[in-house]
Amino acid sequence: MNQRRNASSKSQPTKPLITKNPDISIQKGYKSQKSNFFSSERNIFTLCLAFRIVNSLLIQTYFNPDEHWQALEVAHRIVFGYGHLTWEWRKGIRSYFHPLLFAVLYKVLALFGLDTPWFMAHAPRLLQALFSAVGDLYFYKLSNAIFGNFVAKWALFSQLANWFMFFCFNRTLSNSLETVLTLVGLYYWPCMRASPSKVPLVLRKWGLAIAALACAIRPTSAITWVYVGLLELAVTCDRLKFLVLEVVPIGALVLALSCLLDRLMYGSWVIVPLNFLKFNFLSSGGDYYGTHKWHWYFSQGLTVMLFTFLPFSIAGSIKSKCWKLSGLIAWVLIVYSIQGHKEFRFVLPMLPIALMFSGYSLSVMAKSDSDSRRKGSPNSRMKRPSKVGFAIFVLLATNIPMALYMSLVHQVCEIPPQLYQIQS
């Protein structure tokens, strides 16, 4: 009798990939099905780092002046004593935290006699490649924590294959580092997980510190963290402790350190977040650089960034029913839409979240193909085309040429390594 029961239990079909729980889309059985490679975070980080290093060396084009004038030129002035400072630094609406990262790099290069034109031009993007690889790793970890390993692998594929991430993520923009910190910070916030109560509260402090650091680098990052903080406030049981013993002390500490750093670099007390708020939100100073229609981020901005991943991201958002992440994207786009001046890079931190939904959609297609092959006859398996295989072909065939063209051809003559050759 026991043998019959065991035999019958083994013959029972496996449970479907998608569950009724809106926050959990992958069964535990699928979470445990990790390949040897993806079972190690070190392997994932090594893969992402190698990819981003090649990515950084392939970027030969110009995208946005802030990549140079708000980061590298400032860092060059700090270390070597000369370099042009734009009006933003005279008005005190930029924090020195971001340029100092590259100033340290330049100082190390100078100490070892490596401050040659090639290293001065390429080392900053190689450093950003390291930051980007950390962001890719935490993107995978966040996807795994929310949806499981099976979805996380497809999400990582979407992240690495997307043309705009290839084109922009490795550039020395403050938005790139903001995106990295957003991915790392979201991983540590309990409210973003499927089961917030099971996440140790000590991780929330790390999430708060990273969120505060992101706001110190780019004050507009507060748009993201206000949403996450309110969501955490809604699900946590110790709201007073969260506000008084965590948010206020950690936020005040990071703000104080940021103000001390800017006091040292500016030579006077400067509250960068306040000046930034006055210029960009209260006086609409950014409108001087051009304005767009209110719907631009929805109709063109994020749409162009996603490119052919767009239908997969929409489908994944609907099928996963993870409204917390969908709400985060909608919230950020709506708030940014209020401002007249709009740019692609402003919503770069939301692009990986949208690509996570694309990974979810691709994982559903892969599971469907697997079930169809398992149920079909041997002859039908050979004739039936793979839906996910066709999707991968379309995504790679559209995104790879776009990424290479924008990184190697479009505005290639305007990248300024020649400036470094003259100065060096």
Secondary structure, 3 states (H helix, E strand, C coil): CHHHHHHHHHCCCCCCCCCCCCCCCCCHHHHCCCCCCCCCHHHHHHHHHHHHHHHHHHCCCCCCCHHHHHHHHHHHHHHHCCCCCCHHHHHCCCCCHHHHHHHHHHHHHHHCCCCCHHHHHHHHHHHHHHHHHHHHHHHHHHHHHHHCHHHHHHHHHHHHHCHHHHHHCCCCCHHHHHHHHHHHHHHHCHHHCCCHHHCCHHHHHHHHHHHHHHHHHCHHHHHHHHHHHHHHHHHCCCHHHHHHHHHHHHHHHHHHHHHHHHHHHHCCCCCHHHHHHHHHHHCCHHHHHCCCCCCHHHHHHHHHHHHHHHHHHHHHHHHHCCHHHHHHHHHHHHHHHHCCCCCHHHHHHHHHHHHHHHHHHHHHHHHHHHHHHHHCCHHHHHHCCCHHHHHHHHHHHHHHHHHHHHHHCCCHHHCCHHHHHHHC
